[in-house]
């Protein structure tokens, strides 16, 4: 766990927070999108972490296609150079490192960059996958497979992957 998120929040304490404190506590769960936590705040109290996550995902699903695409564009590409440069959020850095993306060969790095570019050109946002669910080879296979999908189908899959990623993040940050 990154030191940035070493503090676990108690669910009861989160339920008692005002909007600003709640957003400050959970605003970075969804990459560069504190508006998700802010929107979910109105649904308090949450009986479980799953209920909290459901409210956050509902905010993403309700915001409309244009804002969803803008939201997805705020996520980093899966990239060895980004991992090495350290230009990712602490969560994204931990996740990409867990998949071994910081240790790609030059050939793998070039292939990943090429596939990322083709994917983004087709879909209008970066490839998003819960890398903790895949091996490194699985990430490459998933990227190749999903690049060929229809854009609407891929938007739904990217949001589904966001759900997996953010659920894991919340589980690390919030105690029942």
Number of C-alpha atoms within 10 A of each C-alpha: 12 9 7 9 16 10 11 14 17 13 18 15 12 22 18 12 14 12 17 12 14 19 22 12 20 21 18 20 23 26 21 14 18 17 16 24 27 21 17 22 24 12 13 14 14 19 12 14 18 13 14 24 22 16 21 24 21 14 17 24 14 10 13 10 13 8 13 19 17 12 19 22 17 15 20 18 21 25 20 23 15 17 21 14 10 12 12 18 16 15 20 21 20 15 19 22 18 14 20 14 24 19 14 15 11 10 9 16 18 14 13 22 17 11 17 23 17 18 21 15 12 15 20 16 24 22 27 25 22 19 22 17 13 14 13 18 10 13 21 16 12 14 18 16 11 18 20 13 15 11 14 11 11 18 21 13 17 21 20 15 18 21 20 15 23 20 21 15 19 19 14 15 20 20 15 13
